[in-house]
Amino acid sequence: MWGVDMGDNSKVRVIIHRGTNQIGGVCTEVATDNTRIFFDFGSPLEGEGNQDKLEIEGVTKGKVNCDGIFLTHYHGDHVGEIPFIDASIPIYMEKTARKILELQQKHMKSVGQPVWANKVNEITVGDPIQIQDLRITPIASDHSAANSVMYLIEGNDRRILLTGDYRLHGHYRDKLVETLKNLGSINLMITEGTTITRDAVNTYDEEWVEKQFKKALEEYKYVFLLTSSSALDRIAAFSRCVPNVKYMLTDRYQLDLMKVYDEEREKALKSHKVLYISDYVMKKAEKFGFGMAIRANYMFPLIVKDFFERYPDDTVLLYSMWKGYRELPSIKKLLNICNGKERTIHVSGHVTKEDLEQVLDIVKPKKLIIHHTSANTQESLFEIPKETELMKLKDRELIYL
């Protein structure tokens, strides 16, 4: 069992400041009479729900009254409004995820990205942090952002599981399921519900993605993978599919991210022989073939255009992102270069409705809150254990445990 019951019998307060009816910009508060902790402090997704900046007394304004903010992972809808909190409030994040976030921020500094991850406190999976009468334990999770974590929060004889974003169709699902089985009694589970309105028809997993990558790399000499630079599990999997006679290529920034990703990764899941693009390497790669992880920046579209024009029968682009990004001007422009010569190979980073039902059946929390969701009617969308009470809340509504 993870952790122990602690403290006296006074109440624990929970507030979902944002996220009960929108996906982006989640922020959750857990507090006692002595301690006030927040989990994630994200930015809303463009065009979704409440776009107002979070204003929270004691955190973004007024006299400081916050003992720490814990981040589940580095995606902007979970960390984007951290720059607006009081600078004296300590922030905590899993150590490898923190390094990845710092690299991202330094890379984007030229376009106004603030660099604050270098001041974040590193935490380690399984090592609890005691802050007055709350104990917070990071738990290894499985999400499209590498080294994502869940949090077990314990205090005053209450135990809360906050999941962050997760899934059961990634490389780490077996470990995550085993962890959930050993959690022990949970008074409240706060889970994401990004996809609970979707039926899991023809749902695939990351093993399927790898098989499709391998197939494309066998069929085509030049294979471009269009995905987010932060999808490090996906890029590592792609690199492992590149035949030894071919080259695995990307730019220096992506290579630096992969090096951090690989530092403490188990061997079977590390990236494989990733090289950065140089004139010398490109000459070799053009001769023998390559797999290349790309983005819709200033450089990669020029390379894609060149190979599609000179080797149209030997070149393919693999689209591996959420389908909604296809409408972004930069992505649309890049896809147009392919003239229809592209394949979609992608699975979501979020738990399916059916897998959420499985998780709930394992954890069997006494109370349940769904956030990180745009679903207006959460009841009847999925089955929950009979011993679990589904709490239907609005943003900033206070509950007591």
ZADOSE-553506 format. One record per residue (C-alpha): x, y, z; residue in three letters. Coordinates in steps of 0.02 Angstrom, whole numbers, padded with zeros to 5 digits, always signed. Layout:
N
XYZALA...
***
This chain:
401
+00000+00000+00000MET+00061+00174-00042TRP+00083+00284+00113GLY-00008+00284+00279VAL-00154+00373+00359ASP-00097+00528+00452MET-00153+00669+00565GLY-00313+00702+00660ASP-00493+00695+00606ASN-00514+00876+00547SER-00580+00905+00373LYS-00483+00915+00210VAL-00546+01047+00087ARG-00543+01025-00101VAL-00579+01154-00236ILE-00570+01130-00425ILE-00529+01309-00472HIS-00545+01269-00658ARG-00577+01112-00760GLY-00750+01048-00712THR-00819+01095-00883ASN-00667+01123-00992GLN-00510+01027-01036ILE-00375+01159-01028GLY-00315+01263-00883GLY-00342+01140-00741VAL-00301+01192-00563CYS-00346+01098-00402THR-00326+01151-00221GLU-00311+01031-00073VAL-00302+01112+00099ALA-00317+01086+00286THR-00324+01214+00426ASP-00133+01220+00420ASN-00083+01181+00241THR-00134+01241+00067ARG-00069+01148-00086ILE-00111+01166-00272PHE-00095+01040-00413PHE-00063+01109-00588ASP-00091+01288-00642PHE-00128+01279-00827GLY-00182+01387-00972SER-00349+01360-01061PRO-00350+01284-01233LEU-00378+01412-01370GLU-00562+01451-01394GLY-00619+01339-01252GLU-00724+01383-01100GLY-00662+01512-00975ASN-00513+01603-01049GLN-00488+01719-00900ASP-00323+01710-00808LYS-00338+01623-00640LEU-00346+01747-00497GLU-00330+01661-00328ILE-00307+01753-00165GLU-00143+01707-00083GLY-00072+01634-00245VAL-00082+01761-00385THR-00133+01911-00278LYS-00138+01971-00100GLY-00033+01906+00045LYS+00046+01739+00004VAL-00052+01593+00073ASN+00009+01439-00020CYS+00132+01305+00033ASP+00173+01236-00138GLY+00115+01193-00314ILE+00141+01017-00383PHE+00142+00989-00571LEU+00086+00826-00650THR+00175+00856-00817HIS+00241+00990-00934TYR+00096+01021-01055HIS+00039+01202-01063GLY-00140+01165-01009ASP-00064+01108-00843HIS+00080+01230-00817VAL+00045+01381-00928GLY-00005+01505-00792GLU+00136+01467-00670ILE+00222+01632-00718PRO+00076+01726-00637PHE+00093+01651-00463ILE+00192+01736-00325ASP+00377+01702-00351ALA+00401+01648-00169SER+00287+01496-00186ILE+00386+01334-00208PRO+00347+01228-00362ILE+00377+01041-00373TYR+00396+00928-00525MET+00465+00756-00569GLU+00650+00778-00604LYS+00661+00721-00786THR+00500+00811-00832ALA+00573+00970-00755ARG+00730+00956-00863LYS+00623+00931-01019ILE+00517+01083-00976LEU+00672+01190-00948GLU+00741+01142-01120LEU+00574+01186-01199GLN+00568+01355-01115GLN+00747+01399-01162LYS+00712+01349-01342HIS+00559+01463-01347MET+00640+01606-01252LYS+00669+01703-01414SER+00480+01715-01443VAL+00439+01772-01268GLY+00428+01607-01173GLN+00473+01643-00990PRO+00603+01526-00917VAL+00552+01473-00743TRP+00578+01283-00741ALA+00758+01307-00685ASN+00690+01364-00516LYS+00573+01215-00491VAL+00608+01089-00353ASN+00643+00914-00422GLU+00549+00768-00346ILE+00567+00580-00372THR+00432+00451-00402VAL+00390+00358-00242GLY+00477+00482-00126ASP+00346+00574-00021PRO+00356+00760+00016ILE+00293+00811+00188GLN+00222+00987+00195ILE+00155+01018+00370GLN+00005+00901+00389ASP-00006+00845+00207LEU+00102+00712+00129ARG+00115+00711-00061ILE+00185+00558-00152THR+00219+00564-00340PRO+00167+00404-00431ILE+00233+00354-00602ALA+00097+00372-00734SER+00080+00349-00923ASP+00038+00496-01035HIS+00098+00572-01199SER+00208+00689-01095ALA+00358+00590-01034ALA+00378+00560-00847ASN+00203+00617-00803SER+00148+00580-00626VAL-00007+00557-00521MET-00011+00616-00341TYR-00067+00528-00183LEU-00112+00660-00054ILE-00130+00605+00127GLU-00178+00700+00284GLY-00305+00706+00425ASN-00351+00523+00393ASP-00398+00561+00214ARG-00318+00492+00055ARG-00341+00578-00114ILE-00282+00517-00284LEU-00258+00654-00414LEU-00222+00572-00581THR-00167+00711-00697GLY-00178+00652-00878ASP-00153+00466-00907TYR-00200+00316-01013ARG-00198+00126-01012LEU-00139+00102-01192HIS+00040+00163-01175GLY+00206+00077-01143HIS+00188+00087-00954TYR+00009+00027-00933ARG+00052-00135-00843ASP+00156-00043-00713LYS+00020+00086-00690LEU-00117-00045-00666VAL-00010-00136-00537GLU+00019+00027-00444THR-00167+00066-00442LEU-00204-00107-00374LYS-00089-00074-00226ASN-00148+00100-00178LEU-00262+00048-00037GLY-00419+00142+00015SER-00449+00307-00075ILE-00572+00434-00004ASN-00574+00542-00161LEU-00511+00515-00337MET-00493+00667-00451ILE-00474+00602-00628THR-00461+00676-00801GLU-00608+00647-00918GLY-00545+00715-01084THR-00621+00579-01192THR-00766+00512-01087ILE-00893+00563-01220THR-00805+00459-01353ARG-00837+00275-01385ASP-00678+00174-01401ALA-00710+00108-01577VAL-00553+00028-01654ASN-00446+00091-01510THR-00261+00059-01539TYR-00111+00064-01424ASP+00070+00120-01435GLU+00124-00054-01491GLU+00010-00034-01642TRP+00090+00136-01676VAL+00264+00057-01676GLU+00208-00078-01797LYS+00140+00054-01917GLN+00303+00152-01903PHE+00404-00003-01944LYS+00292-00043-02092LYS+00312+00132-02165ALA+00501+00128-02141LEU+00507-00037-02236GLU+00399+00028-02379GLU+00480+00198-02403TYR+00660+00255-02411LYS+00624+00427-02336TYR+00500+00438-02193VAL+00454+00600-02103PHE+00368+00593-01933LEU+00266+00748-01896LEU+00233+00755-01710THR+00254+00867-01559SER+00432+00893-01498SER+00368+00845-01325SER+00301+00675-01383ALA+00463+00594-01331LEU+00395+00417-01305ASP+00326+00424-01483ARG+00488+00489-01559ILE+00591+00361-01463ALA+00478+00223-01529ALA+00497+00289-01706PHE+00687+00290-01688SER+00685+00108-01633ARG+00593+00063-01793CYS+00722+00141-01909VAL+00823-00001-01989PRO+01008-00004-01948ASN+01052+00032-02130VAL+00955+00196-02121LYS+00981+00354-02020TYR+00872+00424-01881MET+00876+00614-01895LEU+00810+00771-01814THR+00874+00944-01765ASP+00985+00988-01616ARG+00841+01043-01506TYR+00747+00879-01526GLN+00909+00783-01501LEU+00941+00875-01337ASP+00766+00828-01279LEU+00796+00646-01323MET+00958+00644-01224LYS+00868+00703-01068VAL+00728+00579-01101TYR+00853+00435-01113ASP+00950+00475-00954GLU+00855+00360-00836GLU+00748+00264-00961ARG+00750+00075-00962GLU+00849+00010-01110LYS+00701-00062-01207ALA+00617+00110-01213LEU+00766+00221-01250LYS+00785+00308-01416SER+00902+00229-01544HIS+01047+00313-01634LYS+00969+00486-01656VAL+01079+00608-01754LEU+01057+00793-01787TYR+01048+00856-01965ILE+01211+00916-02042SER+01269+00926-02223ASP+01379+00772-02200TYR+01243+00668-02117VAL+01112+00721-02246MET+01222+00660-02390LYS+01239+00490-02307LYS+01054+00484-02262ALA+01001+00528-02439GLU+01101+00381-02502LYS+01041+00250-02377PHE+00872+00319-02321GLY+00809+00393-02158PHE+00673+00420-02030GLY+00661+00602-01977MET+00564+00678-01832ALA+00502+00849-01890ILE+00397+00998-01836ARG+00310+01136-01933ALA+00449+01262-01903ASN+00552+01363-02026TYR+00676+01224-02074MET+00586+01058-02090PHE+00457+01108-02222PRO+00600+01151-02340LEU+00675+00978-02318ILE+00506+00893-02338VAL+00470+00992-02498LYS+00640+00948-02570ASP+00620+00760-02546PHE+00439+00753-02604PHE+00489+00846-02763GLU+00643+00741-02800ARG+00587+00571-02734TYR+00396+00572-02737PRO+00380+00382-02747ASP+00505+00350-02606ASP+00443+00479-02480THR+00300+00480-02355VAL+00247+00588-02207LEU+00173+00510-02051LEU+00051+00623-01957TYR+00055+00580-01771SER-00043+00712-01677MET-00221+00756-01628TRP-00325+00779-01786LYS-00376+00956-01733GLY-00200+01019-01761TYR-00221+00988-01948ARG-00314+01153-01958GLU-00169+01255-01892LEU-00097+01359-02035PRO+00081+01296-02013SER+00026+01114-02005ILE-00093+01133-02152LYS+00045+01212-02257LYS+00164+01069-02218LEU+00033+00935-02256LEU-00007+01018-02423ASN+00172+00987-02478ILE+00137+00800-02472CYS-00005+00807-02599ASN-00101+00675-02504GLY+00052+00563-02481LYS+00036+00550-02293GLU-00029+00428-02163ARG-00107+00460-01994THR-00028+00351-01860ILE-00083+00411-01690HIS-00163+00363-01525VAL-00222+00479-01388SER-00128+00522-01231GLY-00288+00514-01129HIS-00385+00376-01044VAL-00532+00305-01141THR-00705+00293-01066LYS-00689+00104-01059GLU-00518+00109-00976ASP-00580+00239-00851LEU-00713+00114-00801GLU-00576-00014-00775GLN-00474+00107-00669VAL-00624+00148-00561LEU-00659-00036-00537ASP-00480-00058-00476ILE-00469+00094-00363VAL-00650+00096-00303LYS-00639+00271-00228PRO-00771+00325-00103LYS-00797+00488-00198LYS-00756+00536-00377LEU-00728+00703-00465ILE-00708+00714-00654ILE-00612+00866-00716HIS-00509+00908-00871HIS-00669+00876-00969THR-00790+00971-01078SER-00932+00848-01045ALA-01086+00939-00982ASN-01173+00785-00915THR-01052+00668-00831GLN-01183+00547-00765GLU-01233+00402-00877SER-01078+00425-00986LEU-00990+00280-00901PHE-01014+00152-00765GLU-00945+00179-00591ILE-00934+00057-00446PRO-01090+00056-00337LYS-00988+00107-00185GLU-00922+00264-00273THR-01012+00431-00264GLU-00992+00540-00420LEU-00980+00722-00366MET-01045+00844-00497LYS-00961+01010-00462LEU-00939+01182-00535LYS-00775+01277-00541ASP-00724+01350-00372ARG-00853+01248-00277GLU-00786+01197-00106LEU-00807+01020-00040ILE-00753+00942+00123TYR-00688+00767+00153LEU
***
